[in-house]
Amino acid sequence: MSELVTAEELVQARSDADFRQKFLAFHLERLLEALKLLRNSEPNAETARQLREGVQLAVKMADRLQEAALDPKAA
């Protein structure tokens, strides 16, 4: 399996606000697609845990994107 995020991307995201915003938006979309697939899978305790964790992460990512839109230096 290939890396989801490379070390170079992380370095660039830390130093480039425009890249960081695009990076977060792209990965938020990927996360939401994965959550859709998970939602349609066999329901069990592990699936429920993963959905909760994914939703919490999606909210954090959305908050950071919103902060970046309001103040590009904050995100």
PyMOL Python script that loads the backbone (N, CA, C, O; Angstrom):
from pymol import cmd

cmd.read_pdbstr("""\
ATOM      1  N   MET A   1       0.839  -1.184   0.000  1.00  0.00           N
ATOM      2  CA  MET A   1       0.000   0.000   0.000  1.00  0.00           C
ATOM      3  C   MET A   1       0.882   1.243   0.000  1.00  0.00           C
ATOM      4  O   MET A   1       1.860   1.321   0.743  1.00  0.00           O
ATOM      5  N   SER A   2       0.539   2.182  -0.810  1.00  0.00           N
ATOM      6  CA  SER A   2       1.340   3.408  -0.892  1.00  0.00           C
ATOM      7  C   SER A   2       1.031   4.313   0.296  1.00  0.00           C
ATOM      8  O   SER A   2      -0.018   4.205   0.931  1.00  0.00           O
ATOM      9  N   GLU A   3       1.967   5.200   0.572  1.00  0.00           N
ATOM     10  CA  GLU A   3       1.774   6.143   1.668  1.00  0.00           C
ATOM     11  C   GLU A   3       0.603   7.066   1.358  1.00  0.00           C
ATOM     12  O   GLU A   3       0.445   7.514   0.223  1.00  0.00           O
ATOM     13  N   LEU A   4      -0.204   7.345   2.353  1.00  0.00           N
ATOM     14  CA  LEU A   4      -1.301   8.284   2.162  1.00  0.00           C
ATOM     15  C   LEU A   4      -0.781   9.707   2.098  1.00  0.00           C
ATOM     16  O   LEU A   4      -1.293  10.539   1.349  1.00  0.00           O
ATOM     17  N   VAL A   5       0.242   9.973   2.894  1.00  0.00           N
ATOM     18  CA  VAL A   5       0.851  11.303   2.953  1.00  0.00           C
ATOM     19  C   VAL A   5       2.358  11.118   2.987  1.00  0.00           C
ATOM     20  O   VAL A   5       2.880  10.320   3.766  1.00  0.00           O
ATOM     21  N   THR A   6       3.042  11.849   2.149  1.00  0.00           N
ATOM     22  CA  THR A   6       4.499  11.740   2.125  1.00  0.00           C
ATOM     23  C   THR A   6       5.119  12.747   3.093  1.00  0.00           C
ATOM     24  O   THR A   6       4.476  13.716   3.497  1.00  0.00           O
ATOM     25  N   ALA A   7       6.351  12.505   3.448  1.00  0.00           N
ATOM     26  CA  ALA A   7       7.080  13.419   4.317  1.00  0.00           C
ATOM     27  C   ALA A   7       7.222  14.790   3.650  1.00  0.00           C
ATOM     28  O   ALA A   7       7.151  15.825   4.311  1.00  0.00           O
ATOM     29  N   GLU A   8       7.422  14.776   2.341  1.00  0.00           N
ATOM     30  CA  GLU A   8       7.560  16.046   1.612  1.00  0.00           C
ATOM     31  C   GLU A   8       6.274  16.868   1.667  1.00  0.00           C
ATOM     32  O   GLU A   8       6.311  18.090   1.811  1.00  0.00           O
ATOM     33  N   GLU A   9       5.137  16.181   1.551  1.00  0.00           N
ATOM     34  CA  GLU A   9       3.850  16.882   1.634  1.00  0.00           C
ATOM     35  C   GLU A   9       3.658  17.511   3.012  1.00  0.00           C
ATOM     36  O   GLU A   9       3.162  18.632   3.122  1.00  0.00           O
ATOM     37  N   LEU A  10       4.043  16.801   4.045  1.00  0.00           N
ATOM     38  CA  LEU A  10       3.914  17.340   5.399  1.00  0.00           C
ATOM     39  C   LEU A  10       4.788  18.575   5.591  1.00  0.00           C
ATOM     40  O   LEU A  10       4.358  19.560   6.192  1.00  0.00           O
ATOM     41  N   VAL A  11       6.010  18.517   5.080  1.00  0.00           N
ATOM     42  CA  VAL A  11       6.914  19.666   5.180  1.00  0.00           C
ATOM     43  C   VAL A  11       6.313  20.859   4.445  1.00  0.00           C
ATOM     44  O   VAL A  11       6.295  21.974   4.967  1.00  0.00           O
ATOM     45  N   GLN A  12       5.823  20.618   3.233  1.00  0.00           N
ATOM     46  CA  GLN A  12       5.242  21.712   2.451  1.00  0.00           C
ATOM     47  C   GLN A  12       3.974  22.256   3.108  1.00  0.00           C
ATOM     48  O   GLN A  12       3.740  23.465   3.098  1.00  0.00           O
ATOM     49  N   ALA A  13       3.156  21.369   3.680  1.00  0.00           N
ATOM     50  CA  ALA A  13       1.922  21.813   4.344  1.00  0.00           C
ATOM     51  C   ALA A  13       2.218  22.699   5.550  1.00  0.00           C
ATOM     52  O   ALA A  13       1.446  23.603   5.866  1.00  0.00           O
ATOM     53  N   ARG A  14       3.326  22.439   6.214  1.00  0.00           N
ATOM     54  CA  ARG A  14       3.692  23.252   7.379  1.00  0.00           C
ATOM     55  C   ARG A  14       4.164  24.645   6.996  1.00  0.00           C
ATOM     56  O   ARG A  14       4.058  25.582   7.787  1.00  0.00           O
ATOM     57  N   SER A  15       4.686  24.781   5.783  1.00  0.00           N
ATOM     58  CA  SER A  15       5.287  26.059   5.410  1.00  0.00           C
ATOM     59  C   SER A  15       4.517  26.844   4.346  1.00  0.00           C
ATOM     60  O   SER A  15       4.819  28.016   4.116  1.00  0.00           O
ATOM     61  N   ASP A  16       3.540  26.231   3.700  1.00  0.00           N
ATOM     62  CA  ASP A  16       2.828  26.864   2.590  1.00  0.00           C
ATOM     63  C   ASP A  16       1.325  26.823   2.866  1.00  0.00           C
ATOM     64  O   ASP A  16       0.698  25.770   2.759  1.00  0.00           O
ATOM     65  N   ALA A  17       0.757  27.965   3.218  1.00  0.00           N
ATOM     66  CA  ALA A  17      -0.653  28.030   3.607  1.00  0.00           C
ATOM     67  C   ALA A  17      -1.592  27.616   2.478  1.00  0.00           C
ATOM     68  O   ALA A  17      -2.586  26.936   2.729  1.00  0.00           O
ATOM     69  N   ASP A  18      -1.298  28.012   1.239  1.00  0.00           N
ATOM     70  CA  ASP A  18      -2.147  27.629   0.115  1.00  0.00           C
ATOM     71  C   ASP A  18      -2.125  26.111  -0.100  1.00  0.00           C
ATOM     72  O   ASP A  18      -3.167  25.485  -0.294  1.00  0.00           O
ATOM     73  N   PHE A  19      -0.942  25.544  -0.062  1.00  0.00           N
ATOM     74  CA  PHE A  19      -0.815  24.096  -0.209  1.00  0.00           C
ATOM     75  C   PHE A  19      -1.544  23.392   0.927  1.00  0.00           C
ATOM     76  O   PHE A  19      -2.240  22.402   0.701  1.00  0.00           O
ATOM     77  N   ARG A  20      -1.388  23.898   2.154  1.00  0.00           N
ATOM     78  CA  ARG A  20      -2.015  23.286   3.323  1.00  0.00           C
ATOM     79  C   ARG A  20      -3.534  23.226   3.165  1.00  0.00           C
ATOM     80  O   ARG A  20      -4.162  22.219   3.490  1.00  0.00           O
ATOM     81  N   GLN A  21      -4.113  24.314   2.663  1.00  0.00           N
ATOM     82  CA  GLN A  21      -5.565  24.353   2.495  1.00  0.00           C
ATOM     83  C   GLN A  21      -6.008  23.331   1.434  1.00  0.00           C
ATOM     84  O   GLN A  21      -6.979  22.604   1.647  1.00  0.00           O
ATOM     85  N   LYS A  22      -5.311  23.271   0.308  1.00  0.00           N
ATOM     86  CA  LYS A  22      -5.637  22.292  -0.740  1.00  0.00           C
ATOM     87  C   LYS A  22      -5.424  20.867  -0.243  1.00  0.00           C
ATOM     88  O   LYS A  22      -6.216  19.971  -0.534  1.00  0.00           O
ATOM     89  N   PHE A  23      -4.354  20.672   0.504  1.00  0.00           N
ATOM     90  CA  PHE A  23      -4.009  19.373   1.072  1.00  0.00           C
ATOM     91  C   PHE A  23      -5.117  18.896   2.012  1.00  0.00           C
ATOM     92  O   PHE A  23      -5.569  17.755   1.919  1.00  0.00           O
ATOM     93  N   LEU A  24      -5.550  19.775   2.916  1.00  0.00           N
ATOM     94  CA  LEU A  24      -6.620  19.416   3.846  1.00  0.00           C
ATOM     95  C   LEU A  24      -7.924  19.129   3.118  1.00  0.00           C
ATOM     96  O   LEU A  24      -8.616  18.165   3.447  1.00  0.00           O
ATOM     97  N   ALA A  25      -8.266  19.948   2.137  1.00  0.00           N
ATOM     98  CA  ALA A  25      -9.509  19.755   1.391  1.00  0.00           C
ATOM     99  C   ALA A  25      -9.491  18.408   0.648  1.00  0.00           C
ATOM    100  O   ALA A  25     -10.476  17.669   0.660  1.00  0.00           O
ATOM    101  N   PHE A  26      -8.370  18.109   0.010  1.00  0.00           N
ATOM    102  CA  PHE A  26      -8.253  16.847  -0.723  1.00  0.00           C
ATOM    103  C   PHE A  26      -8.421  15.656   0.211  1.00  0.00           C
ATOM    104  O   PHE A  26      -9.162  14.721  -0.092  1.00  0.00           O
ATOM    105  N   HIS A  27      -7.730  15.692   1.349  1.00  0.00           N
ATOM    106  CA  HIS A  27      -7.788  14.562   2.274  1.00  0.00           C
ATOM    107  C   HIS A  27      -9.115  14.491   3.023  1.00  0.00           C
ATOM    108  O   HIS A  27      -9.538  13.406   3.424  1.00  0.00           O
ATOM    109  N   LEU A  28      -9.766  15.609   3.213  1.00  0.00           N
ATOM    110  CA  LEU A  28     -11.109  15.584   3.793  1.00  0.00           C
ATOM    111  C   LEU A  28     -12.065  14.880   2.829  1.00  0.00           C
ATOM    112  O   LEU A  28     -12.889  14.072   3.258  1.00  0.00           O
ATOM    113  N   GLU A  29     -11.964  15.173   1.556  1.00  0.00           N
ATOM    114  CA  GLU A  29     -12.803  14.498   0.554  1.00  0.00           C
ATOM    115  C   GLU A  29     -12.549  12.991   0.564  1.00  0.00           C
ATOM    116  O   GLU A  29     -13.490  12.201   0.503  1.00  0.00           O
ATOM    117  N   ARG A  30     -11.286  12.597   0.641  1.00  0.00           N
ATOM    118  CA  ARG A  30     -10.951  11.162   0.700  1.00  0.00           C
ATOM    119  C   ARG A  30     -11.546  10.509   1.937  1.00  0.00           C
ATOM    120  O   ARG A  30     -12.074   9.398   1.874  1.00  0.00           O
ATOM    121  N   LEU A  31     -11.456  11.204   3.054  1.00  0.00           N
ATOM    122  CA  LEU A  31     -12.005  10.676   4.306  1.00  0.00           C
ATOM    123  C   LEU A  31     -13.517  10.523   4.203  1.00  0.00           C
ATOM    124  O   LEU A  31     -14.064   9.504   4.624  1.00  0.00           O
ATOM    125  N   LEU A  32     -14.192  11.514   3.654  1.00  0.00           N
ATOM    126  CA  LEU A  32     -15.649  11.444   3.523  1.00  0.00           C
ATOM    127  C   LEU A  32     -16.069  10.292   2.609  1.00  0.00           C
ATOM    128  O   LEU A  32     -17.060   9.613   2.879  1.00  0.00           O
ATOM    129  N   GLU A  33     -15.322  10.073   1.536  1.00  0.00           N
ATOM    130  CA  GLU A  33     -15.627   8.938   0.651  1.00  0.00           C
ATOM    131  C   GLU A  33     -15.441   7.614   1.389  1.00  0.00           C
ATOM    132  O   GLU A  33     -16.247   6.696   1.235  1.00  0.00           O
ATOM    133  N   ALA A  34     -14.388   7.516   2.181  1.00  0.00           N
ATOM    134  CA  ALA A  34     -14.147   6.294   2.950  1.00  0.00           C
ATOM    135  C   ALA A  34     -15.255   6.078   3.982  1.00  0.00           C
ATOM    136  O   ALA A  34     -15.672   4.944   4.219  1.00  0.00           O
ATOM    137  N   LEU A  35     -15.725   7.154   4.587  1.00  0.00           N
ATOM    138  CA  LEU A  35     -16.809   7.036   5.558  1.00  0.00           C
ATOM    139  C   LEU A  35     -18.106   6.578   4.894  1.00  0.00           C
ATOM    140  O   LEU A  35     -18.870   5.812   5.482  1.00  0.00           O
ATOM    141  N   LYS A  36     -18.354   7.044   3.674  1.00  0.00           N
ATOM    142  CA  LYS A  36     -19.543   6.579   2.936  1.00  0.00           C
ATOM    143  C   LYS A  36     -19.485   5.075   2.711  1.00  0.00           C
ATOM    144  O   LYS A  36     -20.472   4.367   2.907  1.00  0.00           O
ATOM    145  N   LEU A  37     -18.310   4.595   2.296  1.00  0.00           N
ATOM    146  CA  LEU A  37     -18.149   3.156   2.076  1.00  0.00           C
ATOM    147  C   LEU A  37     -18.322   2.383   3.376  1.00  0.00           C
ATOM    148  O   LEU A  37     -18.971   1.337   3.403  1.00  0.00           O
ATOM    149  N   LEU A  38     -17.749   2.894   4.433  1.00  0.00           N
ATOM    150  CA  LEU A  38     -17.832   2.230   5.730  1.00  0.00           C
ATOM    151  C   LEU A  38     -19.271   2.195   6.234  1.00  0.00           C
ATOM    152  O   LEU A  38     -19.705   1.211   6.833  1.00  0.00           O
ATOM    153  N   ARG A  39     -19.995   3.265   5.988  1.00  0.00           N
ATOM    154  CA  ARG A  39     -21.395   3.342   6.432  1.00  0.00           C
ATOM    155  C   ARG A  39     -22.227   2.232   5.791  1.00  0.00           C
ATOM    156  O   ARG A  39     -23.179   1.737   6.395  1.00  0.00           O
ATOM    157  N   ASN A  40     -21.869   1.847   4.577  1.00  0.00           N
ATOM    158  CA  ASN A  40     -22.621   0.810   3.865  1.00  0.00           C
ATOM    159  C   ASN A  40     -22.098  -0.599   4.116  1.00  0.00           C
ATOM    160  O   ASN A  40     -22.599  -1.557   3.527  1.00  0.00           O
ATOM    161  N   SER A  41     -21.108  -0.736   4.976  1.00  0.00           N
ATOM    162  CA  SER A  41     -20.548  -2.058   5.258  1.00  0.00           C
ATOM    163  C   SER A  41     -21.344  -2.747   6.371  1.00  0.00           C
ATOM    164  O   SER A  41     -22.297  -2.190   6.915  1.00  0.00           O
ATOM    165  N   GLU A  42     -20.928  -3.959   6.686  1.00  0.00           N
ATOM    166  CA  GLU A  42     -21.591  -4.755   7.713  1.00  0.00           C
ATOM    167  C   GLU A  42     -21.523  -4.047   9.073  1.00  0.00           C
ATOM    168  O   GLU A  42     -20.431  -3.764   9.568  1.00  0.00           O
ATOM    169  N   PRO A  43     -22.677  -3.762   9.675  1.00  0.00           N
ATOM    170  CA  PRO A  43     -22.653  -3.059  10.965  1.00  0.00           C
ATOM    171  C   PRO A  43     -22.154  -3.968  12.100  1.00  0.00           C
ATOM    172  O   PRO A  43     -22.624  -5.093  12.273  1.00  0.00           O
ATOM    173  N   ASN A  44     -21.205  -3.450  12.850  1.00  0.00           N
ATOM    174  CA  ASN A  44     -20.707  -4.134  14.042  1.00  0.00           C
ATOM    175  C   ASN A  44     -20.009  -3.097  14.914  1.00  0.00           C
ATOM    176  O   ASN A  44     -19.924  -1.927  14.541  1.00  0.00           O
ATOM    177  N   ALA A  45     -19.516  -3.514  16.059  1.00  0.00           N
ATOM    178  CA  ALA A  45     -18.906  -2.578  17.005  1.00  0.00           C
ATOM    179  C   ALA A  45     -17.671  -1.895  16.414  1.00  0.00           C
ATOM    180  O   ALA A  45     -17.450  -0.707  16.649  1.00  0.00           O
ATOM    181  N   GLU A  46     -16.877  -2.627  15.660  1.00  0.00           N
ATOM    182  CA  GLU A  46     -15.662  -2.050  15.066  1.00  0.00           C
ATOM    183  C   GLU A  46     -16.018  -1.004  14.003  1.00  0.00           C
ATOM    184  O   GLU A  46     -15.388   0.051  13.930  1.00  0.00           O
ATOM    185  N   THR A  47     -17.009  -1.297  13.200  1.00  0.00           N
ATOM    186  CA  THR A  47     -17.463  -0.340  12.192  1.00  0.00           C
ATOM    187  C   THR A  47     -17.957   0.937  12.857  1.00  0.00           C
ATOM    188  O   THR A  47     -17.637   2.040  12.415  1.00  0.00           O
ATOM    189  N   ALA A  48     -18.735   0.782  13.915  1.00  0.00           N
ATOM    190  CA  ALA A  48     -19.256   1.944  14.638  1.00  0.00           C
ATOM    191  C   ALA A  48     -18.120   2.779  15.216  1.00  0.00           C
ATOM    192  O   ALA A  48     -18.165   4.008  15.161  1.00  0.00           O
ATOM    193  N   ARG A  49     -17.101   2.124  15.768  1.00  0.00           N
ATOM    194  CA  ARG A  49     -15.948   2.837  16.326  1.00  0.00           C
ATOM    195  C   ARG A  49     -15.219   3.603  15.233  1.00  0.00           C
ATOM    196  O   ARG A  49     -14.856   4.765  15.413  1.00  0.00           O
ATOM    197  N   GLN A  50     -15.008   2.944  14.096  1.00  0.00           N
ATOM    198  CA  GLN A  50     -14.304   3.583  12.991  1.00  0.00           C
ATOM    199  C   GLN A  50     -15.098   4.763  12.436  1.00  0.00           C
ATOM    200  O   GLN A  50     -14.514   5.788  12.085  1.00  0.00           O
ATOM    201  N   LEU A  51     -16.408   4.632  12.355  1.00  0.00           N
ATOM    202  CA  LEU A  51     -17.242   5.741  11.891  1.00  0.00           C
ATOM    203  C   LEU A  51     -17.137   6.934  12.841  1.00  0.00           C
ATOM    204  O   LEU A  51     -16.973   8.070  12.398  1.00  0.00           O
ATOM    205  N   ARG A  52     -17.231   6.675  14.138  1.00  0.00           N
ATOM    206  CA  ARG A  52     -17.113   7.769  15.118  1.00  0.00           C
ATOM    207  C   ARG A  52     -15.766   8.465  15.009  1.00  0.00           C
ATOM    208  O   ARG A  52     -15.693   9.694  15.001  1.00  0.00           O
ATOM    209  N   GLU A  53     -14.701   7.678  14.924  1.00  0.00           N
ATOM    210  CA  GLU A  53     -13.351   8.235  14.813  1.00  0.00           C
ATOM    211  C   GLU A  53     -13.205   9.043  13.515  1.00  0.00           C
ATOM    212  O   GLU A  53     -12.624  10.128  13.519  1.00  0.00           O
ATOM    213  N   GLY A  54     -13.726   8.518  12.430  1.00  0.00           N
ATOM    214  CA  GLY A  54     -13.650   9.215  11.151  1.00  0.00           C
ATOM    215  C   GLY A  54     -14.426  10.517  11.150  1.00  0.00           C
ATOM    216  O   GLY A  54     -13.965  11.520  10.604  1.00  0.00           O
ATOM    217  N   VAL A  55     -15.600  10.507  11.758  1.00  0.00           N
ATOM    218  CA  VAL A  55     -16.406  11.728  11.832  1.00  0.00           C
ATOM    219  C   VAL A  55     -15.702  12.771  12.694  1.00  0.00           C
ATOM    220  O   VAL A  55     -15.690  13.951  12.343  1.00  0.00           O
ATOM    221  N   GLN A  56     -15.124  12.362  13.802  1.00  0.00           N
ATOM    222  CA  GLN A  56     -14.385  13.301  14.651  1.00  0.00           C
ATOM    223  C   GLN A  56     -13.221  13.922  13.887  1.00  0.00           C
ATOM    224  O   GLN A  56     -12.983  15.125  13.993  1.00  0.00           O
ATOM    225  N   LEU A  57     -12.500  13.116  13.123  1.00  0.00           N
ATOM    226  CA  LEU A  57     -11.389  13.626  12.327  1.00  0.00           C
ATOM    227  C   LEU A  57     -11.889  14.574  11.236  1.00  0.00           C
ATOM    228  O   LEU A  57     -11.279  15.614  10.987  1.00  0.00           O
ATOM    229  N   ALA A  58     -12.996  14.216  10.589  1.00  0.00           N
ATOM    230  CA  ALA A  58     -13.560  15.072   9.540  1.00  0.00           C
ATOM    231  C   ALA A  58     -13.954  16.435  10.103  1.00  0.00           C
ATOM    232  O   ALA A  58     -13.739  17.458   9.453  1.00  0.00           O
ATOM    233  N   VAL A  59     -14.525  16.458  11.297  1.00  0.00           N
ATOM    234  CA  VAL A  59     -14.902  17.731  11.925  1.00  0.00           C
ATOM    235  C   VAL A  59     -13.662  18.570  12.213  1.00  0.00           C
ATOM    236  O   VAL A  59     -13.660  19.777  11.971  1.00  0.00           O
ATOM    237  N   LYS A  60     -12.611  17.942  12.724  1.00  0.00           N
ATOM    238  CA  LYS A  60     -11.367  18.675  12.984  1.00  0.00           C
ATOM    239  C   LYS A  60     -10.781  19.253  11.701  1.00  0.00           C
ATOM    240  O   LYS A  60     -10.321  20.395  11.674  1.00  0.00           O
ATOM    241  N   MET A  61     -10.803  18.453  10.641  1.00  0.00           N
ATOM    242  CA  MET A  61     -10.258  18.919   9.363  1.00  0.00           C
ATOM    243  C   MET A  61     -11.093  20.062   8.809  1.00  0.00           C
ATOM    244  O   MET A  61     -10.549  21.038   8.291  1.00  0.00           O
ATOM    245  N   ALA A  62     -12.412  19.946   8.914  1.00  0.00           N
ATOM    246  CA  ALA A  62     -13.299  21.012   8.435  1.00  0.00           C
ATOM    247  C   ALA A  62     -13.078  22.292   9.239  1.00  0.00           C
ATOM    248  O   ALA A  62     -13.084  23.388   8.678  1.00  0.00           O
ATOM    249  N   ASP A  63     -12.885  22.156  10.545  1.00  0.00           N
ATOM    250  CA  ASP A  63     -12.599  23.333  11.385  1.00  0.00           C
ATOM    251  C   ASP A  63     -11.311  24.015  10.933  1.00  0.00           C
ATOM    252  O   ASP A  63     -11.260  25.241  10.831  1.00  0.00           O
ATOM    253  N   ARG A  64     -10.285  23.236  10.665  1.00  0.00           N
ATOM    254  CA  ARG A  64      -9.008  23.821  10.210  1.00  0.00           C
ATOM    255  C   ARG A  64      -9.153  24.508   8.864  1.00  0.00           C
ATOM    256  O   ARG A  64      -8.567  25.567   8.636  1.00  0.00           O
ATOM    257  N   LEU A  65      -9.934  23.907   7.969  1.00  0.00           N
ATOM    258  CA  LEU A  65     -10.174  24.540   6.673  1.00  0.00           C
ATOM    259  C   LEU A  65     -10.913  25.857   6.839  1.00  0.00           C
ATOM    260  O   LEU A  65     -10.602  26.840   6.168  1.00  0.00           O
ATOM    261  N   GLN A  66     -11.887  25.874   7.731  1.00  0.00           N
ATOM    262  CA  GLN A  66     -12.647  27.100   7.975  1.00  0.00           C
ATOM    263  C   GLN A  66     -11.741  28.169   8.590  1.00  0.00           C
ATOM    264  O   GLN A  66     -11.810  29.335   8.202  1.00  0.00           O
ATOM    265  N   GLU A  67     -10.902  27.785   9.536  1.00  0.00           N
ATOM    266  CA  GLU A  67      -9.953  28.730  10.134  1.00  0.00           C
ATOM    267  C   GLU A  67      -9.012  29.294   9.073  1.00  0.00           C
ATOM    268  O   GLU A  67      -8.703  30.486   9.074  1.00  0.00           O
ATOM    269  N   ALA A  68      -8.563  28.430   8.173  1.00  0.00           N
ATOM    270  CA  ALA A  68      -7.640  28.865   7.126  1.00  0.00           C
ATOM    271  C   ALA A  68      -8.318  29.848   6.179  1.00  0.00           C
ATOM    272  O   ALA A  68      -7.686  30.783   5.687  1.00  0.00           O
ATOM    273  N   ALA A  69      -9.599  29.636   5.929  1.00  0.00           N
ATOM    274  CA  ALA A  69     -10.325  30.550   5.044  1.00  0.00           C
ATOM    275  C   ALA A  69     -10.461  31.920   5.691  1.00  0.00           C
ATOM    276  O   ALA A  69     -10.427  32.939   5.001  1.00  0.00           O
ATOM    277  N   LEU A  70     -10.614  31.952   7.009  1.00  0.00           N
ATOM    278  CA  LEU A  70     -10.768  33.213   7.725  1.00  0.00           C
ATOM    279  C   LEU A  70      -9.424  33.895   7.965  1.00  0.00           C
ATOM    280  O   LEU A  70      -9.312  35.118   7.881  1.00  0.00           O
ATOM    281  N   ASP A  71      -8.400  33.085   8.267  1.00  0.00           N
ATOM    282  CA  ASP A  71      -7.061  33.614   8.550  1.00  0.00           C
ATOM    283  C   ASP A  71      -6.040  32.608   8.042  1.00  0.00           C
ATOM    284  O   ASP A  71      -5.721  31.659   8.757  1.00  0.00           O
ATOM    285  N   PRO A  72      -5.519  32.782   6.840  1.00  0.00           N
ATOM    286  CA  PRO A  72      -4.594  31.810   6.244  1.00  0.00           C
ATOM    287  C   PRO A  72      -3.383  31.468   7.110  1.00  0.00           C
ATOM    288  O   PRO A  72      -2.824  30.382   6.960  1.00  0.00           O
ATOM    289  N   LYS A  73      -2.971  32.335   7.987  1.00  0.00           N
ATOM    290  CA  LYS A  73      -1.809  32.050   8.842  1.00  0.00           C
ATOM    291  C   LYS A  73      -2.172  31.186  10.035  1.00  0.00           C
ATOM    292  O   LYS A  73      -1.279  30.638  10.682  1.00  0.00           O
ATOM    293  N   ALA A  74      -3.480  31.042  10.355  1.00  0.00           N
ATOM    294  CA  ALA A  74      -3.917  30.301  11.541  1.00  0.00           C
ATOM    295  C   ALA A  74      -3.878  28.796  11.353  1.00  0.00           C
ATOM    296  O   ALA A  74      -3.632  28.070  12.316  1.00  0.00           O
ATOM    297  N   ALA A  75      -4.108  28.313  10.168  1.00  0.00           N
ATOM    298  CA  ALA A  75      -4.245  26.864   9.959  1.00  0.00           C
ATOM    299  C   ALA A  75      -2.916  26.142   9.963  1.00  0.00           C
ATOM    300  O   ALA A  75      -2.875  24.922   9.798  1.00  0.00           O
TER     301      ALA A  75
END
""", "prot")
cmd.dss("prot")
cmd.show_as("cartoon", "prot")
cmd.util.cbc("prot")
cmd.orient("prot")
